[in-house]
Amino acid sequence: MDQYIGKLLDNRYEILERVGAGGMAVVYKARCHRLNRLVAIKILKSDLAQDAEFRRRFHDESQAVAMLSHPNIVAVYDVSRSDELEYIVMELIDGITLKQYMQKKGEALNWREALHFITQIMKALGHAHSRGIIHRDIKPHNIMVLRDGSVKVADFGIARLTSAAQNTLTQEALGSVHYISPEQARGSHIDARSDIYSAGVVLYEMITGRLPYEGDSPISVAIQHINSIPLSPREINPEIPEALESITMKAMAANMDQRYANADAMLADLEEFRKNPNINFDYTDADLLTGGDEPTQVMETSGSLNLRGAVAAAAAGANAGSGHGPAAPSAPPSKRRREREELDDEDEDDYEERPRRRRSGGKGSPLPAVLAVGAILIFLAAIGYFLWGILSNIVVPEDVLYATPKLVGRIYDDVKNDAVLLNGFTVEVERTVDSENVREGEIISQNPDAGEEVKSGNMNISVVVSGGTSRFVMDDYTNQRASQIEALLRDKGFEVTIETEHSDVAKGYIIRQDPAKDTRLNEGDVVTLVVSEGAEVKTVTMITVVGQPLERAKSMIEELGLIVGASPEVYDDLQPVGYVVNQSVDAGSEVAEKSIVNLQISKGPDPGVTPSPGPDESTPPASEEPTPPPSESPSQPPESPPAVDLVTKQISIELPVDQDVVDVVVTVGGETQFEEKSLDTTLRRIRPVLKGSGAGVEVCIYFDGVLAETRYEDFVK
């Protein structure tokens, strides 16, 4: 069993299974427990982890790829480096490689499908090149095809920063030799144009169904990239558009200076071709297929295969017959076809000798005859081109016509990304309509109709899609007033169920809903709204504080979590001065935390009231006479306290905006003067009329039994 399966890396990534291996690392499927998602983890092979150079390269790869963020590049989520283990965490792709896709097809891809793929590959390379990163290993094995028809470039296994040294061709490059650029095979300096060459080979393989060069060994294939010229795609399949052939061969130009300068330039031509497949880019064979005069560089690096040395030596030998380093101009396509067919019957030694024979110009050479034949062919071609220009408008239609595919009856979401079905067409939704008979998402009609032929510049299909029988789409009603949404839904013909729970959300507002947003409903469906009751209110049991000193009573009430409100003084014959005579909340009753408790405090007996005589004081002694008060006549009643003139005043109170209804109580000097239950808060404010006397009279305002505000109002004339 693999040593890593079942392990938990960094207490986060659980290794589930092994899914593949590359030149330097093994790839595993894993689960990220922190984000609960499946990922791919690439771990450096254990035998290579002992080599400091391999560890450095692996770490450089990780850092390089982490710089990239593009929909056509496999994403890197995490990079980890330790003494024992190095790995990178990547996006897990649900798809197959482009190589597997082509093998599954068993033949060349339709050129429109190939155009769809190569466009995405070049977008990925353009993004990487703009950040100074060269892939160096573009091949169908490193390109993933997803279920929706999109592609992602993967395995930047030997990617380096542009400024890094790039002169070693090691074992992992051998499997990529069919896609290697001439400068990579020679050991010369490479840049972004090397990726463009490899992408050109991938495009060549897609549209022709074969590789440009084959051989019995990696060395023989690499030599062909340097010295030989491939058959043009149209020689293999004449149905390939000339413009696409031109793009392919320009990308594969042996001379770097004759290739596209960058990925964006190639993308521009691909886009022009997509718009008009009959476009003529006017690239000549001499421009695209002749090699440059860049000298061969032999790189010796310890620990690597000396493939470049072998390639350089073979290439140098191939050129020795002419006495010059650079290759001579290529033969015409017809001759290349004959030579290619002859090459299939020759062994490797004969093949390596052929370039010398072909380029020899010494005594006895057939070169003059060849040149004479070539001149005649050029003359005939010029006449043919002239006649073609005259007759083309008569014989050939101005635009190629394409049959519109049948989309009616299919599901739109399945169709819109099906590159094979669309075959170059684009599709867009004209409108969505309700339908009792057609399932949701199914295409009801299309314009143009199936089978109708259209010109290449008008390959767009508009469709009408069924929305099903639903008549209403749920919106997101959270944090909205429940009473309003309930009324809205009931008007639409739905049954509404209200559930309540305590929450930090304002009272009367929606916390959750079922069904969720974007759910399509039918008349009579049940909608459940969970409504907030506001924060949960804790209650306490009131105790008695009558008979306690004021300060002690306050302390006892505050320990319960309640608030001491007004504490006016009153005359009382039973309690001493400063002691509690009465409390507004009865002992033993349940009351909400932070509720107000008002107290009455004794200020002693009323001096205007004569206390009743005691049992021993009913009859004074005979020898004593009662002494009348000095300032009173025995026949006059006690003096009453002076009357207080009350002043009327109207105040304004703002009602809370986070509730539907509220209970309001207003006290003046500890006495309740206004009380109203279940006031509708849409009134916004109320203006009660109060009475009081004096300046700075305490006015307390309570909402739902909780003190909301204390004011000090002047009640003076």
Secondary structure as UniProt FT lines:
FT   TURN            5..6
FT   STRAND          8..9
FT   TURN            10..12
FT   STRAND          13..21
FT   STRAND          25..32
FT   TURN            33..36
FT   STRAND          37..44
FT   HELIX           46..49
FT   HELIX           52..66
FT   TURN            71..72
FT   STRAND          76..81
FT   STRAND          86..91
FT   STRAND          95..97
FT   HELIX           98..105
FT   HELIX           111..130
FT   TURN            131..132
FT   STRAND          133..134
FT   HELIX           140..142
FT   STRAND          143..146
FT   TURN            147..148
FT   STRAND          151..153
FT   TURN            157..158
FT   STRAND          160..161
FT   TURN            162..163
FT   HELIX           171..179
FT   HELIX           182..186
FT   HELIX           192..208
FT   HELIX           218..227
FT   HELIX           233..236
FT   TURN            238..239
FT   HELIX           242..251
FT   HELIX           256..258
FT   HELIX           263..275
FT   TURN            277..278
FT   HELIX           285..289
FT   TURN            302..303
FT   HELIX           307..320
FT   TURN            321..323
FT   HELIX           333..345
FT   HELIX           348..359
FT   TURN            363..364
FT   HELIX           367..395
FT   STRAND          401..403
FT   TURN            408..409
FT   HELIX           412..415
FT   TURN            416..417
FT   HELIX           419..422
FT   TURN            423..424
FT   STRAND          426..433
FT   TURN            440..441
FT   STRAND          442..447
FT   TURN            450..451
FT   STRAND          453..455
FT   HELIX           456..458
FT   STRAND          460..466
FT   TURN            468..469
FT   STRAND          472..473
FT   TURN            478..479
FT   HELIX           482..491
FT   TURN            492..493
FT   STRAND          495..501
FT   TURN            507..508
FT   STRAND          509..514
FT   TURN            517..518
FT   STRAND          520..521
FT   TURN            523..524
FT   STRAND          526..532
FT   STRAND          539..541
FT   TURN            546..547
FT   HELIX           550..559
FT   TURN            560..561
FT   STRAND          563..564
FT   STRAND          569..570
FT   TURN            577..578
FT   STRAND          579..583
FT   TURN            587..588
FT   STRAND          590..592
FT   TURN            593..594
FT   STRAND          595..597
FT   STRAND          599..602
FT   TURN            607..608
FT   TURN            615..616
FT   TURN            622..623
FT   TURN            630..631
FT   TURN            634..635
FT   STRAND          647..650
FT   STRAND          653..654
FT   STRAND          661..668
FT   TURN            669..670
FT   STRAND          671..680
FT   HELIX           681..683
FT   STRAND          685..686
FT   STRAND          689..692
FT   STRAND          694..703
FT   TURN            704..705
FT   STRAND          706..715
//
